[in-house]
Amino acid sequence: MQVMRSPTLYRRLTPRQALGVMALLAVALAYCLAVSGGEPWTRAGERGGDVALFEQVEQRLRGGEPYYDAMASELRSRGYQTRSVLNWRTPLHLSLIARLPSRGSAWVLVVIVTFAAIAMLFLGMWAEGQYLPVILWVPLGFASFASLMPGALMYSEVWAGALIAASAGAYSLRMWRTGAAAGILALFFRELALPYVLISLLLAWRRSRRSEIGVLLIGMAGYSIYFALHALAVTSRMTPIDLEASWTQVWIRFGGVRFLLTASRVGMLLACPLWATALYLPFAVLGLAGVPSPIGSRLLLTVGAYLAAFSVLGRPVQFYWGGVYAPLLGLGAAWSAPACYDLVRAILARRAKTD
């Protein structure tokens, strides 16, 4: 059938190599299922939660209060530690929401970015004749974006994730400078987008795309200035009590696969038990590793970087960090069907030769 003409990189494997990949998949599935017992952390914060903090800061901004004064007051009143600049979110995200007519209009804006990302990735795969992943991408894409859930707009990670996916979509259509600009904008929303920007810079350098390199370097320089000004604004508001407070909040937790499963379910998977993500994540990574187009290496490197980092970094209540890369897992899940088909086909080729 024409719809099945979506060969993956696994089609090049020998039968023995294909068996090895299937064995690794089986081990990954078994391990993920083994650690998925019990309920995942889905309470996003302490003493009312991070959402309550962000909502209150946004309300105070609408009332005309300066950003750093509002953030300082809310952080201290809710018992958050204020010694680290990283605990003070950069202002673009909440300031943007506060400047829009309502939270509903802010949600519409992030949904527009989400639809643009889904559409560009759709068109990129369609142009290359990758019809089966295109069909699967539509439902899986909508399920993997937390930005389609109205309550998630208060998380800067969700905005950054939608922009990273939009950047990937632009790259799939060979819109290099647009893709670079979207990646830089994601960085301004949340510094967690930095791995994606660095990967984009590496790939642009390897492929000698000077205009893209220029956009990325200028954007990173601009962000450096932006973050430096942010750090100055934060330190100027720190009190002796802030500086003398004992530091108990540690991000290096080695949460491993358990935390990755919890983070990777950001999106519609939040409504499913954790064992569903234990099945979803290995197949999504399998699919990303098999994408035959140039966008595949970008997606695999990005997801791999975040999975490696978040297996070490992140407290359980910070599962929403997964919103940065979760949309890309949806694309991997769409590619998992042709990936499995090609693996089975490679394995059966050995039997056919033997017979």
KOLDO-283065 format. One line per field, with one value per residue (C-alpha): residue in one letter; x, y, z. Coordinates in pm, whole numbers, plus 50000, padded with zeros to 5 digits. Layout:
<sites>
aa: [A; ...]
xx: [X; ...]
yy: [Y; ...]
zz: [Z; ...]
</sites>
This chain:
<sites>
aa: [M; Q; V; M; R; S; P; T; L; Y; R; R; L; T; P; R; Q; A; L; G; V; M; A; L; L; A; V; A; L; A; Y; C; L; A; V; S; G; G; E; P; W; T; R; A; G; E; R; G; G; D; V; A; L; F; E; Q; V; E; Q; R; L; R; G; G; E; P; Y; Y; D; A; M; A; S; E; L; R; S; R; G; Y; Q; T; R; S; V; L; N; W; R; T; P; L; H; L; S; L; I; A; R; L; P; S; R; G; S; A; W; V; L; V; V; I; V; T; F; A; A; I; A; M; L; F; L; G; M; W; A; E; G; Q; Y; L; P; V; I; L; W; V; P; L; G; F; A; S; F; A; S; L; M; P; G; A; L; M; Y; S; E; V; W; A; G; A; L; I; A; A; S; A; G; A; Y; S; L; R; M; W; R; T; G; A; A; A; G; I; L; A; L; F; F; R; E; L; A; L; P; Y; V; L; I; S; L; L; L; A; W; R; R; S; R; R; S; E; I; G; V; L; L; I; G; M; A; G; Y; S; I; Y; F; A; L; H; A; L; A; V; T; S; R; M; T; P; I; D; L; E; A; S; W; T; Q; V; W; I; R; F; G; G; V; R; F; L; L; T; A; S; R; V; G; M; L; L; A; C; P; L; W; A; T; A; L; Y; L; P; F; A; V; L; G; L; A; G; V; P; S; P; I; G; S; R; L; L; L; T; V; G; A; Y; L; A; A; F; S; V; L; G; R; P; V; Q; F; Y; W; G; G; V; Y; A; P; L; L; G; L; G; A; A; W; S; A; P; A; C; Y; D; L; V; R; A; I; L; A; R; R; A; K; T; D]
xx: [50000; 50114; 50049; 50309; 50589; 50763; 51088; 51296; 51668; 51600; 51537; 51914; 51986; 52093; 51869; 52112; 52122; 51742; 51719; 51957; 51741; 51429; 51608; 51706; 51347; 51222; 51469; 51373; 51002; 51053; 51261; 51023; 50727; 50917; 50976; 50631; 50451; 50262; 50131; 50355; 50411; 50169; 50151; 50347; 50498; 50471; 50246; 49980; 50194; 50394; 50078; 49933; 50258; 50262; 49893; 49931; 50236; 50047; 49752; 49981; 50140; 49794; 49749; 50057; 50312; 50670; 50764; 51055; 50872; 50574; 50791; 51001; 50693; 50525; 50837; 50901; 50539; 50509; 50832; 51033; 51408; 51536; 51914; 51951; 51889; 51754; 51460; 51345; 51188; 51286; 51010; 50904; 50655; 50437; 50480; 50348; 50042; 49975; 49990; 49732; 49361; 49301; 49448; 49213; 49378; 49719; 49603; 49483; 49829; 50014; 49757; 49830; 50199; 50107; 49891; 50167; 50415; 50184; 50108; 50472; 50582; 50287; 50383; 50749; 50675; 50413; 50656; 50896; 50626; 50623; 50251; 50206; 50382; 50178; 49853; 49966; 50116; 49780; 49627; 49960; 50067; 49757; 49797; 50160; 50126; 50048; 49986; 49642; 49541; 49423; 49567; 49916; 49972; 50118; 50419; 50698; 50818; 50497; 50554; 50917; 50816; 50564; 50828; 51089; 50839; 50761; 51134; 51166; 50873; 51040; 51362; 51168; 51051; 51409; 51323; 51658; 51645; 51282; 51371; 51667; 51458; 51187; 51450; 51597; 51251; 51199; 51520; 51386; 51081; 51283; 51655; 51582; 51565; 51944; 52032; 51809; 51969; 52320; 52225; 52086; 52412; 52616; 52406; 52419; 52798; 52828; 52614; 52783; 52461; 52608; 52284; 52141; 52461; 52435; 52077; 52169; 52480; 52306; 52014; 52237; 52426; 52095; 51984; 52311; 52245; 51883; 51980; 52257; 52006; 51770; 52043; 52122; 51756; 51729; 52045; 51947; 51631; 51795; 51797; 52050; 51787; 51775; 52153; 52185; 51909; 52025; 52016; 51801; 51663; 51882; 51807; 52055; 51836; 51926; 51556; 51645; 51382; 51111; 51141; 51169; 50841; 50673; 50815; 50743; 50372; 50322; 50028; 49722; 49915; 49859; 49515; 49669; 49840; 50218; 50252; 50108; 50405; 50634; 50514; 50501; 50850; 51062; 50856; 50881; 51262; 51270; 51071; 51293; 51605; 51458; 51350; 51526; 51507; 51765; 51521; 51556; 51905; 51792; 51495; 51691; 51978; 51733; 51524; 51837; 51993; 51686; 51640; 52004; 51987; 51656; 51762; 52000; 51836; 51491; 51290; 50974; 50746; 50923; 50784; 50647; 51001; 50907; 50690; 51008; 51058; 50728; 50588; 50887; 50806; 50473; 50656; 50869; 50555; 50420; 50737; 50733; 50484; 50696; 51004; 50858; 50743; 51093; 51252; 51019; 51073; 51451; 51426; 51193; 51431; 51675; 51414; 51317; 51681; 51714; 51402]
yy: [50000; 50356; 50454; 50200; 50350; 50513; 50317; 50390; 50358; 50012; 49883; 49892; 49656; 49297; 49036; 49003; 49379; 49397; 49123; 49318; 49631; 49429; 49280; 49627; 49742; 49445; 49520; 49888; 49803; 49552; 49795; 50087; 49873; 49748; 50101; 50233; 50088; 50324; 50670; 50935; 51277; 51516; 51782; 52060; 52235; 52294; 52508; 52565; 52461; 52642; 52714; 52907; 53103; 53191; 53281; 53515; 53686; 53729; 53885; 54129; 54224; 54300; 54528; 54726; 54587; 54549; 54192; 54141; 54295; 54066; 53758; 53832; 53876; 53559; 53344; 53446; 53422; 53069; 52942; 52910; 52946; 53270; 53230; 53105; 53323; 53010; 53001; 53337; 53278; 53518; 53773; 53722; 53439; 53587; 53943; 53843; 53672; 53975; 54213; 54018; 54090; 53766; 53425; 53290; 53503; 53384; 53026; 53102; 53236; 52925; 52707; 52893; 52815; 52452; 52421; 52580; 52324; 52031; 52163; 52225; 51881; 51733; 51915; 51827; 51454; 51471; 51641; 51349; 51088; 50966; 50893; 50647; 50869; 51163; 50978; 50875; 51215; 51395; 51224; 51165; 51523; 51667; 51425; 51514; 51894; 52009; 52354; 52234; 52202; 52548; 52517; 52446; 52793; 52910; 52685; 52845; 52492; 52438; 52753; 52658; 52307; 52439; 52674; 52396; 52180; 52477; 52520; 52153; 52194; 52490; 52291; 52002; 52251; 52378; 52716; 52740; 53094; 53058; 52739; 52908; 53209; 52989; 52798; 53122; 53245; 52919; 52997; 53337; 53163; 52903; 52841; 52468; 52520; 52576; 52213; 52239; 52568; 52425; 52117; 52346; 52542; 52221; 52094; 52432; 52435; 52080; 52172; 52511; 52714; 53055; 53251; 53008; 53022; 53401; 53395; 53150; 53334; 53672; 53518; 53354; 53679; 53859; 53598; 53629; 54000; 53930; 53676; 53899; 54181; 53931; 53818; 54180; 54252; 53943; 54003; 54364; 54238; 53972; 54046; 53928; 53675; 53534; 53502; 53348; 53092; 52731; 52573; 52261; 52258; 52027; 51965; 51678; 51388; 51099; 51030; 50799; 50628; 50683; 51061; 51034; 50844; 51107; 51393; 51230; 51200; 51577; 51623; 51403; 51110; 51276; 51116; 50769; 50544; 50553; 50209; 50357; 50596; 50300; 50154; 50484; 50618; 50326; 50305; 50684; 50673; 50374; 50574; 50882; 50673; 50543; 50870; 50871; 51244; 51501; 51620; 51280; 51346; 51679; 51521; 51222; 51436; 51672; 51406; 51210; 51518; 51588; 51226; 51207; 51536; 51472; 51127; 51318; 51659; 51744; 51699; 51485; 51789; 51934; 51670; 51953; 52007; 51733; 51984; 52103; 51779; 51586; 51708; 51553; 51216; 51229; 51242; 50948; 50754; 50824; 50675; 50370; 50180; 50187; 50127; 49805; 49704; 49746; 49558; 49262; 49274; 49262; 48969; 48774; 48832; 48596; 48324; 48369; 48321; 48015; 47859]
zz: [50000; 49929; 50290; 50408; 50202; 50498; 50534; 50841; 50904; 51046; 50695; 50641; 50931; 50899; 51062; 51353; 51407; 51392; 51653; 51872; 51847; 51931; 52232; 52355; 52311; 52513; 52794; 52796; 52809; 53090; 53296; 53244; 53345; 53651; 53783; 53691; 53992; 54219; 54148; 53983; 54127; 53963; 54233; 54069; 54365; 54736; 54956; 54692; 54399; 54134; 53935; 54230; 54254; 53884; 53880; 54175; 54024; 53698; 53882; 54060; 53727; 53589; 53886; 53784; 54030; 53899; 53809; 54047; 54343; 54284; 54236; 54547; 54764; 54642; 54665; 55024; 55139; 54998; 55151; 54830; 54856; 54710; 54739; 54383; 54079; 53907; 54148; 54009; 53669; 53393; 53330; 52966; 53023; 53299; 53175; 52833; 52982; 53203; 52906; 52708; 52763; 52954; 53028; 52764; 52499; 52622; 52583; 52229; 52149; 52267; 52089; 51764; 51809; 51878; 51567; 51361; 51495; 51424; 51075; 50981; 51098; 50907; 50587; 50628; 50648; 50374; 50135; 50184; 50123; 50483; 50477; 50762; 51022; 50892; 50961; 51309; 51388; 51385; 51693; 51865; 51805; 51966; 52258; 52325; 52354; 52708; 52559; 52446; 52813; 52932; 53283; 53148; 53003; 53337; 53284; 53082; 52992; 52796; 52590; 52533; 52428; 52175; 52032; 52013; 51822; 51594; 51539; 51446; 51207; 51040; 51004; 50846; 50580; 50537; 50686; 50865; 50998; 51112; 51294; 51462; 51564; 51718; 51914; 52048; 52148; 52340; 52528; 52633; 52778; 52971; 53001; 52979; 52602; 52594; 52500; 52192; 52088; 52129; 51926; 51654; 51654; 51624; 51333; 51157; 51190; 51055; 50755; 50700; 50714; 50791; 50804; 51059; 51264; 51264; 51392; 51666; 51780; 51785; 51971; 52230; 52281; 52331; 52579; 52770; 52815; 52907; 53173; 53309; 53358; 53520; 53760; 53851; 53919; 54139; 54341; 54403; 54576; 54789; 55160; 55420; 55530; 55174; 55160; 55506; 55460; 55453; 55108; 55109; 54756; 54550; 54183; 54145; 54255; 54019; 53968; 53681; 53468; 53727; 53695; 53315; 53300; 53514; 53307; 52970; 53041; 53029; 52793; 52750; 52902; 53239; 53230; 53191; 53446; 53459; 53301; 52980; 52964; 53039; 52708; 52523; 52599; 52466; 52147; 52098; 52129; 51893; 51639; 51666; 51612; 51287; 51123; 50783; 50708; 50831; 51098; 51265; 51401; 51546; 51723; 51854; 51983; 52152; 52323; 52414; 52574; 52786; 52890; 52996; 53186; 53358; 53472; 53702; 53748; 53876; 54193; 54170; 54184; 53878; 53644; 53426; 53294; 53050; 52866; 52693; 52500; 52532; 52194; 52016; 52175; 51997; 51666; 51773; 51864; 51514; 51365; 51594; 51376; 51056; 51273; 51413; 51066; 50925; 51216; 51175; 50801; 50850; 51090; 50861; 50570; 50742; 50772; 50407; 50303; 50524; 50379]
</sites>
